[in-house]
Amino acid sequence: MKSAIETGKIKYAVLMLIITAVFVTACVFYLLGFRFVLEKDNLFYFNEIATESANTVEIKLDTLITSMNNYAPMFSGFNSVPVEERAERIAAISDVSQFYDIAYIEIDGTATSSYLGNAILIRRAYFRNALAGVSNISEIVVSEFNGMRVNVFAVPVYTGDEITGVLAGAVESGYLNELMNSQTFNGMASSYIMNTEGIIILTPQKDPLGVDTGISFFDVISDISDKDIAANISAVDASGSFTFRFEDQDYFAAYNSIDISEWVVLTLARCSDVHAVTYNVFGLALAFTIAIVIIAIACIIILSIKHWLSKKRYAETVNERDFLKYTDPLTGGPSYEKFLDEVTAIFASKNEKENYAVISMDINKFRTINDRDGYDVGNRILVDLAQVVQDNLNTGEAYTRKNADLFYILLKYNYEADIFARVDDIISESNYNLNDLKITLLFGVYMVDDSNIDFRSILDHADLARRTIKNSSESRCAFFDNNLLTKIREEKKIESVMEYALERNEFRVYLQPKYDLRDRSSIIGAEALVRWFRDGKMIPPGGFIPLFEKNGFILKIDRFVFEEVCKQQRIWLSRGYDVRVISVNMSRVNLQQPNFVRDLYRICNKYNVPTKYFEIEITESVAFENLEILTRVFNELKNYGFYISIDDFGTGYSSLNMLKDLPVDVLKIDRSFLTDSGKNERANSIISHVIKLALSLHMKTICEGIETSDQVSLLSGLGCDMAQGFYFDRPMSIEEYEKKLYSHYPNTNLR
């Protein structure tokens, strides 16, 4: 019996030993497998973090470049600013920027710094790249101003379509070094920036390799697992990972290319740091498993929690990336990419009875608001406007702010009137929310009749409709139709021949005489007008002047007219004629040109014609856009001896305010006041007061568009000085004008 019991105990003990051995073996294999999975997961996590680090670095660097590009338009025409004023103006911008110093560099390489003086930077690579039209970031350079190690963000400065300088912002290299630091793996991960040849551009503050900038990574590290890594890094859109050994330490490394200066972000961490979590958890789990099953289970739970936390951190990182991708950083609303995704989903699920319209919306003259009130005010307007749009959306609708002040809105509608009602709601609510700021909203509408059309084409069509009402003085809404495409084709046709037409002398100058109302037979001058004759037919000015103002060709036309008049004045002066003042209209585009007045003066000197024989006409509405610029230009015109007239006076926004600030010689009363002038006493009263006001300010007055003798009598009785219009003469060729004015001269050579 005793032998049987002992045999049973032995069997039980053996069974328990077997069970224990099997359990322990199973736990060991489980833990070994778990360690392998965890290590693999950590490596995957390391690669993801490396990618996110590269994205973060790229976003931060791109933000600094974008800041410089935003400042660049403020330096358009900066070469004409006096040298003594440059540093002060640059310093004002530097004070509110992220850059410790900003410099403006002229084409010859002469730089003016915000605080530290002048230098010659023509040899700097970043200057040459920006001068070639490429916004770029320099490698670490020694500042010409104070000897500091800096990285320079350089962008081109345009005046019109011409690069006239470079704007450069310096950031201490230590500031960018901070971007390289990572909090991953207890702060032991580090990121470097290098070019595609492996040359180190930026190092982190915690530099485990101890390398300096300008050194090749592959010269420092020779023991690399992947022998083709150098070729891989130099490839377009390079990304990948490898391991290497340095000073008896094994390292994991991951590289990702970024779209800035063809740079690559290299993130590395010691293998021991990456695996530290794995080893700690494995040892703890093994000890508890051997000790007791419950503790082993507890360890498994702990490991599961840790694994869940690791996944959670990864998910949070992904969510942060998605937030940056799908959220407008200024307004907090949906980004353009998010908007496209939402529209795709909406169109995929829409039924045949649902009608959609796409609206392209922007703020008229938003740049003027930024220049006048500052970017903080402009940003507040955009944030408030985005909130208004979002509050007015219904289910199944979407919106986004694509860039600057351009918004896109996808709306449902049943009838066309519904669209107008929704637009009116946005206008009224934005006016209410921005009661201290007046903005003008412009809307272009495309009614989507086929949701299978490329959506970007739909947006382009909405943009086209909006551009037809650009520069409107009040909020308006325009719908796209095929006539817009026809108009665009016609404009393209004109643009394709305009340069050729100017070279072939298809443009001609006509003169419309001006008469003295005290002696109605006395011509006291004329207004120069341009006419285009092509294939024997005259193209009406309304068919090309607005297009030329939009595409900038009006600059050449205005110079052509002025020079043709100057040539003719020279001929008449040489013959000894009594030369009269001729007025020349100048488009608003000219006011943005830094050498506008000096160019006119140079033309006068070229033909040896005194400036007193010219009157420069500027439309009154231009003053509302930028009275400060207009005042500067008018003072410069006056200093050179030109006469100045305000055209279409009385139709603008700030007539009286203009008169107190501008040195004007002649007010040209708009013809609209003459409509039913014989019956409209209020219009007559306005004309009378304008004439009296001009007289008190020692200005002369002229009224255009005179067509009847009653209008002549009215204006003469009110004290108007001059008049022009079909009642006296239509616009005529220079030959006809010469014959009319100088036929009594004995040496007249009528052509």
C-alpha positions in Angstrom: 0.0 0.0 0.0 2.7 2.4 1.0 4.6 1.6 -2.2 1.4 2.4 -4.2 1.0 5.7 -2.4 4.6 6.7 -3.0 4.3 5.6 -6.6 1.2 7.9 -6.9 3.0 10.8 -5.3 5.9 10.3 -7.6 3.5 10.2 -10.6 1.8 13.4 -9.3 5.0 15.1 -8.7 6.2 14.1 -12.2 2.9 15.3 -13.6 3.2 18.6 -11.7 6.8 18.9 -12.9 5.7 18.2 -16.4 2.8 20.7 -16.1 5.1 23.2 -14.5 7.8 22.6 -17.1 5.2 22.9 -19.9 3.8 26.0 -18.3 7.2 27.6 -17.8 8.3 26.6 -21.3 5.0 28.0 -22.7 5.5 31.2 -20.8 9.1 31.4 -21.9 8.2 30.9 -25.5 5.3 33.3 -25.1 7.5 35.9 -23.6 10.2 35.4 -26.2 7.6 35.8 -28.9 6.2 38.8 -27.2 9.6 40.4 -27.0 10.1 39.9 -30.7 6.7 41.4 -31.5 7.3 44.3 -29.1 10.8 45.0 -30.6 9.3 45.0 -34.1 6.5 47.3 -33.0 9.0 49.6 -31.4 10.9 49.8 -34.6 7.7 50.5 -36.5 6.9 53.2 -34.0 10.4 54.6 -34.3 10.0 54.8 -38.1 6.6 56.5 -37.7 8.1 59.0 -35.2 11.0 59.7 -37.6 8.5 60.5 -40.4 6.5 62.8 -38.1 9.7 64.5 -37.0 10.5 65.1 -40.6 7.0 66.5 -41.3 7.2 68.7 -38.2 10.6 70.1 -39.2 9.3 70.7 -42.8 6.2 72.5 -41.5 8.2 74.7 -39.2 10.8 75.6 -41.9 8.0 76.2 -44.4 6.2 78.4 -42.0 9.3 80.6 -41.8 9.7 80.7 -45.6 6.0 81.6 -45.9 6.5 84.4 -43.4 9.3 85.8 -45.6 7.1 85.5 -48.7 4.3 87.4 -46.9 6.7 90.2 -46.0 8.2 90.4 -49.5 5.4 92.4 -51.2 5.9 95.1 -48.6 9.4 95.7 -50.2 8.1 96.1 -53.7 9.6 99.2 -55.1 11.9 99.4 -52.0 14.9 100.5 -54.1 13.3 103.9 -54.4 13.1 104.4 -50.6 15.9 106.7 -49.3 18.8 104.8 -47.8 18.5 106.6 -44.5 14.9 105.4 -44.1 15.5 101.7 -45.1 16.9 100.4 -41.8 14.1 102.0 -39.8 11.4 100.5 -42.0 13.1 97.1 -42.0 13.5 97.2 -38.2 9.7 97.9 -37.8 9.0 94.6 -39.6 11.8 92.7 -37.8 10.3 93.7 -34.4 7.1 91.7 -35.2 8.7 88.8 -37.1 10.2 85.5 -35.9 13.6 86.5 -37.2 16.1 88.2 -35.0 17.3 90.2 -38.0 15.9 91.1 -41.5 17.9 92.5 -44.4 16.9 93.8 -47.8 19.5 93.0 -50.5 19.6 94.9 -53.7 20.5 93.2 -57.0 24.1 94.3 -56.8 24.4 92.5 -53.4 24.2 95.6 -51.2 22.3 94.6 -48.0 20.6 96.8 -45.5 20.1 95.1 -42.1 17.3 96.0 -39.7 19.7 96.8 -36.8 23.3 96.0 -37.7 24.1 98.1 -40.8 25.2 97.3 -44.3 27.1 94.6 -46.1 27.9 93.1 -49.5 26.3 89.7 -49.9 26.6 89.1 -53.6 28.6 86.0 -53.1 26.1 84.3 -50.8 24.4 81.3 -52.4 21.1 82.0 -50.8 21.1 85.5 -52.4 21.8 84.1 -55.8 19.1 81.5 -55.5 16.5 84.1 -54.4 17.6 86.4 -57.2 16.9 83.5 -59.6 13.3 83.4 -58.2 13.8 80.5 -55.7 12.8 80.9 -52.1 15.4 79.0 -50.1 17.1 78.4 -46.8 20.9 78.7 -46.4 23.2 76.3 -44.7 24.8 77.6 -41.6 26.7 80.8 -42.5 28.7 83.3 -40.5 26.7 86.6 -40.4 28.3 89.5 -42.3 26.8 91.8 -39.7 27.8 90.3 -36.3 29.8 87.1 -36.9 27.0 84.9 -35.5 26.3 81.4 -36.9 22.9 81.8 -38.6 20.6 80.2 -41.1 19.2 82.6 -43.6 15.7 82.4 -45.2 15.8 84.3 -48.5 13.0 85.1 -50.9 12.8 87.2 -54.1 11.1 90.7 -54.0 9.1 91.5 -57.0 8.2 94.9 -58.4 5.5 94.1 -61.0 6.8 91.0 -62.8 10.5 91.9 -62.2 12.7 90.7 -59.3 14.2 93.9 -57.9 15.8 92.6 -54.7 16.0 89.9 -52.1 14.5 89.8 -48.6 16.5 87.8 -46.1 15.7 86.8 -42.5 18.3 85.5 -40.2 17.6 82.9 -37.5 20.3 81.8 -35.0 21.4 78.3 -35.8 20.8 77.4 -32.2 17.1 78.2 -32.7 16.9 75.7 -35.6 19.0 73.2 -33.7 16.1 73.1 -31.2 13.8 71.8 -34.0 16.0 68.7 -34.3 15.5 67.6 -30.6 13.0 64.9 -30.0 11.2 63.8 -26.8 10.9 60.2 -28.1 12.5 57.4 -26.2 13.0 59.5 -23.1 14.5 62.3 -25.2 17.3 60.1 -26.6 16.3 60.3 -30.2 18.0 63.0 -32.3 17.4 64.4 -35.7 19.8 65.9 -38.2 19.3 67.7 -41.5 21.6 66.8 -44.4 21.6 67.2 -48.1 21.2 64.4 -50.6 25.0 63.9 -50.7 25.1 63.3 -46.9 26.6 66.6 -45.9 25.3 67.6 -42.4 23.3 70.9 -42.6 21.9 71.2 -39.1 22.6 69.2 -35.9 20.5 68.8 -32.7 21.4 70.4 -29.4 21.9 66.8 -28.1 24.3 65.5 -30.7 25.3 61.8 -30.0 27.6 61.6 -32.9 29.5 64.9 -32.1 29.6 65.9 -35.8 29.7 69.4 -37.1 27.9 71.0 -40.0 29.6 70.7 -43.4 30.9 67.1 -42.6 29.7 64.1 -44.6 27.7 61.7 -42.5 29.2 58.8 -44.4 32.7 60.0 -43.6 31.9 59.8 -39.9 29.9 56.5 -40.1 31.5 53.7 -42.1 29.9 50.6 -40.5 26.4 50.8 -42.1 24.2 47.7 -42.5 22.8 48.8 -45.9 25.7 49.5 -48.3 23.5 51.2 -50.8 22.1 53.7 -48.3 24.0 56.7 -49.8 22.4 56.1 -53.2 19.0 55.6 -51.6 19.2 58.9 -49.7 20.1 60.8 -52.9 16.9 59.5 -54.7 13.8 61.7 -55.1 11.3 61.4 -52.2 13.8 59.2 -50.3 12.7 57.4 -47.1 13.9 54.3 -45.3 15.8 53.0 -42.3 19.1 51.2 -41.5 21.3 50.4 -38.6 24.9 51.3 -38.0 27.6 51.0 -35.3 29.4 54.0 -33.9 31.9 54.0 -31.0 30.8 50.6 -29.8 27.1 51.5 -29.9 24.4 50.2 -32.2 22.0 52.8 -33.6 18.7 52.7 -35.5 18.4 55.4 -38.2 15.5 56.5 -40.4 15.6 59.1 -43.2 12.9 61.1 -44.9 13.3 63.7 -47.6 11.5 67.1 -47.3 10.5 69.6 -50.1 12.9 72.3 -48.8 16.2 72.8 -50.5 16.3 69.0 -51.4 17.1 68.2 -47.7 16.8 65.0 -45.8 15.8 64.6 -42.1 17.8 61.8 -40.5 16.5 60.6 -37.1 18.5 58.2 -35.0 18.5 56.5 -31.6 20.6 53.9 -29.8 19.2 50.4 -30.2 19.5 50.0 -26.5 17.2 53.0 -25.9 14.7 51.7 -28.4 14.7 48.3 -26.9 14.9 49.4 -23.3 11.1 49.3 -22.8 11.1 45.8 -24.3 13.9 44.4 -22.0 12.4 45.9 -18.9 9.0 44.5 -19.5 10.3 41.1 -20.5 12.5 40.7 -17.4 9.7 41.8 -15.1 7.2 39.5 -16.8 9.6 36.5 -16.7 10.2 37.0 -13.0 6.6 37.2 -12.1 5.7 34.2 -14.4 8.2 31.9 -12.7 7.0 33.0 -9.3 3.3 32.7 -9.6 0.6 32.4 -12.3 -1.4 35.2 -10.9 1.6 37.5 -11.0 2.3 36.3 -14.5 -1.2 37.2 -15.5 -0.8 40.5 -13.9 2.4 41.1 -15.8 0.6 40.2 -19.0 -2.1 42.7 -18.1 0.6 45.4 -17.4 2.3 44.6 -20.7 -1.1 44.8 -22.5 -1.7 48.2 -20.9 1.8 49.4 -21.9 1.2 48.1 -25.4 -2.1 49.9 -25.5 -0.5 53.1 -24.3 2.1 52.8 -27.0 -0.6 52.3 -29.6 -2.5 55.2 -28.1 0.6 57.5 -28.4 0.9 56.4 -32.0 -2.8 57.1 -32.6 -2.4 60.5 -31.0 0.5 61.2 -33.3 -1.5 60.1 -36.3 -4.4 62.3 -35.1 -2.1 65.3 -34.8 -0.8 64.7 -38.3 -4.4 64.5 -39.6 -5.3 67.6 -37.7 -2.5 69.5 -39.4 -3.5 68.1 -42.8 -7.3 68.6 -42.5 -7.6 71.8 -40.4 -7.1 75.4 -41.4 -4.5 76.7 -39.0 -5.9 80.2 -39.0 -9.7 79.7 -38.7 -9.8 76.2 -37.3 -12.2 75.2 -40.1 -11.7 72.5 -42.7 -8.6 72.6 -44.9 -8.8 72.5 -48.7 -7.9 68.8 -48.6 -10.7 68.1 -46.1 -13.1 70.1 -48.3 -12.3 68.0 -51.4 -12.8 64.8 -49.4 -16.1 66.0 -48.0 -17.3 67.1 -51.5 -16.3 63.7 -53.0 -18.3 62.0 -50.2 -21.3 64.3 -50.7 -21.4 63.8 -54.5 -21.0 60.0 -54.1 -24.1 59.8 -51.9 -26.3 62.5 -53.5 -29.6 61.6 -55.2 -30.8 62.9 -58.6 -33.2 65.4 -57.0 -30.5 67.3 -55.1 -29.1 70.4 -56.7 -25.7 71.8 -55.7 -23.9 75.1 -56.4 -20.3 76.0 -55.7 -19.5 79.5 -54.6 -16.1 81.2 -54.9 -16.0 84.0 -52.3 -13.3 86.6 -51.5 -13.0 90.1 -49.9 -12.6 92.9 -52.4 -9.2 94.7 -51.9 -8.3 92.6 -48.9 -4.6 93.4 -49.4 -5.6 97.1 -48.8 -7.1 96.1 -45.5 -3.9 94.3 -44.4 -1.8 97.3 -45.5 -4.0 99.8 -43.8 -5.1 98.1 -40.6 -2.4 95.4 -40.2 -2.4 91.6 -40.5 -4.0 91.1 -37.0 -7.1 92.9 -38.2 -7.0 91.0 -41.5 -6.8 87.7 -39.7 -9.6 88.6 -37.3 -11.8 89.3 -40.3 -11.0 85.9 -41.9 -11.7 84.1 -38.6 -15.0 85.9 -38.2 -16.0 85.3 -41.8 -15.2 81.6 -41.6 -17.5 81.4 -38.5 -20.3 83.2 -40.4 -20.0 80.7 -43.3 -19.9 77.7 -41.0 -23.0 78.9 -39.1 -24.9 79.2 -42.4 -24.2 75.6 -43.6 -26.8 73.0 -43.6 -26.4 69.2 -43.5 -24.7 67.9 -46.6 -22.9 71.2 -47.3 -19.2 72.1 -46.9 -16.8 75.0 -47.0 -13.1 75.8 -46.8 -10.7 78.7 -46.8 -8.2 77.8 -49.5 -5.7 80.6 -49.1 -5.6 84.3 -48.0 -9.2 85.6 -48.3 -10.4 83.0 -50.9 -13.3 80.8 -49.6 -15.1 77.9 -51.4 -18.7 76.9 -50.3 -20.8 73.9 -51.5 -24.5 74.7 -51.1 -27.7 72.9 -51.7 -30.5 74.7 -53.5 -33.9 74.2 -55.0 -34.2 77.4 -57.0 -31.8 80.1 -58.1 -33.4 82.5 -55.6 -32.2 80.2 -52.8 -28.6 80.9 -53.7 -29.2 84.7 -53.6 -30.9 84.3 -50.2 -27.9 82.3 -48.7 -25.5 84.9 -50.1 -27.5 87.7 -48.6 -27.4 85.9 -45.2 -23.6 85.7 -45.3 -23.3 89.4 -46.3 -25.7 90.6 -43.6 -24.2 88.4 -40.8 -20.6 89.4 -41.7 -21.5 93.1 -41.7 -23.2 92.6 -38.3 -20.2 90.7 -36.8 -17.7 93.2 -38.3 -19.6 96.3 -37.5 -16.4 98.3 -36.9 -15.0 97.3 -40.3 -16.5 97.6 -43.7 -15.7 94.8 -46.1 -17.0 94.1 -49.6 -17.7 90.4 -50.4 -17.7 89.1 -54.0 -19.3 85.8 -55.0 -18.8 83.7 -58.1 -21.4 80.9 -58.5 -21.2 77.7 -60.6 -24.4 75.7 -60.6 -23.3 72.0 -60.7 -25.3 70.2 -63.4 -22.9 67.2 -63.6 -21.1 66.1 -60.4 -18.8 63.8 -62.5 -17.0 66.8 -63.9 -13.5 67.3 -62.4 -14.2 69.3 -59.3 -11.2 71.6 -59.7 -12.7 72.7 -63.1 -15.9 73.5 -61.2 -13.9 75.7 -58.8 -12.1 77.4 -61.7 -15.5 78.3 -63.3 -16.7 79.7 -60.0 -13.5 81.8 -59.8 -14.0 83.1 -63.3 -17.5 84.3 -62.4 -16.2 86.1 -59.3 -13.4 87.8 -61.3 -15.9 89.5 -63.6 -17.0 91.7 -60.6 -13.6 92.3 -59.2 -13.0 95.8 -57.8 -16.7 96.3 -57.3 -17.6 98.9 -54.7 -20.4 96.8 -53.2 -21.0 93.2 -52.4 -22.1 91.4 -55.5 -22.8 87.9 -56.9 -22.1 86.7 -60.4 -23.1 83.4 -62.1 -20.9 81.4 -64.5 -22.2 80.9 -68.0 -20.5 80.0 -71.3 -20.3 83.7 -72.3 -17.5 84.0 -69.8 -15.5 81.4 -71.7 -16.2 83.2 -74.9 -15.0 86.5 -73.3 -11.9 84.8 -72.0 -11.1 83.4 -75.5 -11.5 86.9 -76.9 -9.2 88.4 -74.3 -6.6 85.7 -75.0 -6.9 86.6 -78.7 -6.3 90.3 -77.9 -3.4 89.4 -75.6 -1.7 87.3 -78.3 -1.5 90.3 -80.7 -1.2 93.4 -78.5 2.6 93.5 -78.5 2.7 93.0 -82.2 0.1 95.7 -82.7 2.2 98.2 -80.7 5.3 97.4 -82.7 3.3 97.8 -86.0 1.9 101.2 -85.0 -1.7 100.0 -84.9 -2.3 102.3 -81.9 -2.8 105.9 -82.7 -3.2 109.1 -80.6 -6.3 111.1 -81.1 -6.9 114.6 -79.5 -10.2 116.0 -78.3 -10.0 119.8 -78.0 -10.9 121.7 -74.8 -12.7 125.1 -75.1 -12.7 128.2 -72.9 -16.3 128.8 -71.9 -15.6 132.6 -71.7 -14.6 132.5 -75.4 -16.3 129.5 -76.9 -14.3 129.6 -80.1 -11.0 129.5 -78.2 -9.2 126.1 -78.0 -7.1 126.1 -74.8 -5.8 122.6 -75.0 -6.8 119.0 -75.7 -7.1 115.5 -74.1 -5.0 112.7 -75.6 -6.9 109.5 -76.3 -5.7 106.2 -77.7 -7.4 104.4 -80.7 -6.6 100.9 -82.1 -6.9 100.3 -85.8 -6.6 96.7 -86.9 -7.4 95.3 -90.4 -8.9 98.7 -91.4 -11.3 98.8 -88.4 -11.2 100.7 -85.1 -11.5 98.6 -82.0 -13.5 100.6 -79.4 -11.4 101.5 -76.3 -13.9 99.7 -74.1 -12.9 96.5 -75.9 -9.2 96.6 -74.9 -8.5 99.3 -72.2 -10.1 97.2 -69.2 -8.1 94.1 -70.3 -4.9 96.1 -70.6 -5.4 97.5 -67.1 -5.9 94.0 -65.8 -2.9 92.4 -67.5 -0.6 95.4 -67.0 -0.1 96.2 -70.7 -1.7 99.6 -70.0 1.7 100.7 -68.7 3.2 100.4 -72.2 0.1 102.0 -73.8 0.2 105.0 -71.4 3.9 105.5 -72.1 3.3 105.2 -75.8 0.6 107.9 -75.7 2.6 110.2 -73.6 5.7 109.9 -75.8 3.7 110.4 -79.0 2.2 113.6 -77.5 5.7 114.7 -76.4 7.0 114.2 -79.9 4.2 116.3 -81.4 4.7 119.1 -78.9 8.3 119.2 -79.8 7.4 119.6 -83.5 5.0 122.5 -82.7 7.5 124.2 -80.5 10.2 123.9 -83.2 7.8 125.7 -85.6 7.2 128.5 -83.2 3.5 127.7 -82.6 1.5 128.8 -79.5 1.6 125.3 -77.9 -1.3 124.4 -75.7 -1.4 122.1 -72.7 -2.4 118.5 -73.6 -3.8 116.2 -70.8 -2.8 112.5 -70.8 -4.7 109.9 -68.8 -2.7 107.6 -66.6 -4.0 104.3 -65.4 -4.0 103.4 -61.7 -1.4 100.7 -62.5 1.2 103.5 -63.0 0.9 104.6 -59.4 2.5 101.4 -58.2 5.6 101.9 -60.4 8.4 103.4 -58.3 9.9 105.4 -61.3 6.5 106.5 -62.8 7.0 110.3 -62.5 10.7 110.2 -63.3 10.1 108.2 -66.4 7.7 110.9 -67.6 10.2 113.6 -66.8 12.9 111.6 -68.7 10.7 111.5 -71.8 10.2 115.2 -71.6 14.0 115.8 -71.4 14.5 113.3 -74.3 12.5 115.6 -76.6 13.3 118.8 -74.8 9.7 119.7 -74.1 9.0 121.6 -70.8 6.7 119.7 -68.4 4.3 122.8 -68.3 2.8 121.6 -71.6 1.4 118.4 -70.0 -1.5 117.8 -67.7 -1.6 114.3 -66.0 -5.1 113.0 -65.5 -5.9 110.5 -62.7 -9.3 109.1 -62.0 -10.8 110.2 -58.6 -11.7 106.6 -57.6 -8.0 105.7 -57.5 -7.6 107.9 -54.4 -9.9 105.7 -52.4 -7.6 102.7 -52.9 -4.5 104.4 -51.4 -4.6 108.1 -50.8 -1.1 108.0 -49.3 0.5 106.7 -52.5 -1.6 109.2 -54.6 -0.4 112.1 -52.4 3.2 111.1 -52.9 2.8 110.7 -56.7 1.0 114.1 -57.0 3.6 115.9 -55.0 6.3 114.4 -57.2 4.4 115.4 -60.4 4.1 118.9 -59.0 7.8 119.1 -58.1 8.6 118.3 -61.7 6.3 121.0 -63.0 3.4 118.9 -64.5 -0.2 120.1 -64.2 -2.5 117.7 -62.5 -6.2 117.0 -63.0 -8.7 114.8 -61.3 -10.9 113.0 -63.8 -14.6 111.9 -63.1 -14.7 114.2 -60.0 -17.7 113.6 -57.8 -18.1 109.9 -58.5 -15.6 108.7 -55.9 -15.8 108.0 -52.2 -13.7 110.8 -50.6 -13.7 113.8 -52.9 -13.5 116.5 -50.2 -10.8 114.6 -48.3 -8.8 114.4 -51.5 -8.9 118.1 -52.2 -7.4 119.0 -48.8 -4.4 116.7 -49.4 -3.7 116.7 -53.1 -2.0 119.5 -55.1 -4.6 119.5 -57.9 -4.8 122.1 -60.7 -8.0 121.1 -62.5 -11.2 119.3 -61.5 -12.9 117.5 -64.3 -16.6 117.3 -63.4 -18.1 113.9 -64.4 -20.6 113.9 -67.3 -23.2 112.1 -65.1 -24.1 115.4 -63.5 -25.2 116.7 -66.8 -28.0 114.1 -67.3 -31.3 116.0 -67.4 -29.3 119.0 -66.1 -32.0 121.4 -67.4 -34.6 119.7 -65.1 -32.5 118.4 -62.2 -31.9 121.4 -59.8 -30.1 119.2 -57.3 -27.5 118.2 -60.0 -27.1 121.8 -61.0 -26.6 122.8 -57.3 -23.9 120.2 -56.9 -22.1 121.4 -60.1 -22.3 125.0 -58.8 -20.9 124.1 -55.4 -18.1 122.1 -56.9 -17.2 125.0 -59.1 -17.2 127.4 -56.2 -15.2 125.0 -54.1 -12.6 124.7 -56.8 -12.4 128.5 -57.2 -11.8 128.9 -53.5 -9.0 126.4 -53.7 -7.5 128.2 -56.8 -8.4 125.3 -59.1 -9.9 125.4 -62.5 -12.9 123.3 -63.6 -13.7 121.5 -66.8 -16.8 119.5 -67.7 -16.7 116.7 -70.2 -19.5 115.2 -72.3 -21.0 118.5 -73.5 -23.6 117.7 -76.2 -26.1 120.7 -76.2 -26.0 124.4 -76.2 -28.2 124.4 -73.1 -25.5 122.6 -71.2 -22.9 125.1 -72.5 -25.1 128.0 -71.3 -25.7 126.3 -67.9 -22.0 125.7 -67.2 -21.0 129.1 -68.4 -23.6 130.7 -66.1 -22.3 128.6 -63.2 -18.7 129.8 -63.7 -17.2 126.7 -65.2 -13.8 127.5 -66.9 -13.6 124.9 -69.6 -15.6 122.3 -71.5 -15.2 119.5 -74.0 -17.6 117.2 -75.8 -19.3 116.4 -79.1 -21.0 119.8 -79.1 -17.6 121.3 -79.8 -15.5 118.5 -81.3 -15.2 114.8 -81.4 -11.8 113.2 -80.8 -9.7 113.7 -84.0 -6.4 112.8 -85.4 -3.3 114.9 -84.7 -3.4 116.1 -88.3 -7.0 117.3 -87.9 -6.2 119.0 -84.6 -3.2 120.8 -86.1 -5.2 122.0 -89.0 -7.9 123.3 -86.7 -5.6 125.0 -84.3 -2.6 126.2 -86.3 -4.0 126.7 -89.9 -3.5 130.5 -89.6 0.3 130.1 -89.0 2.2 131.0 -92.3 4.7 128.1 -91.8 2.1 125.4 -91.0 3.0 122.2 -92.8 -0.3 120.4 -92.7 0.2 116.7 -93.2 
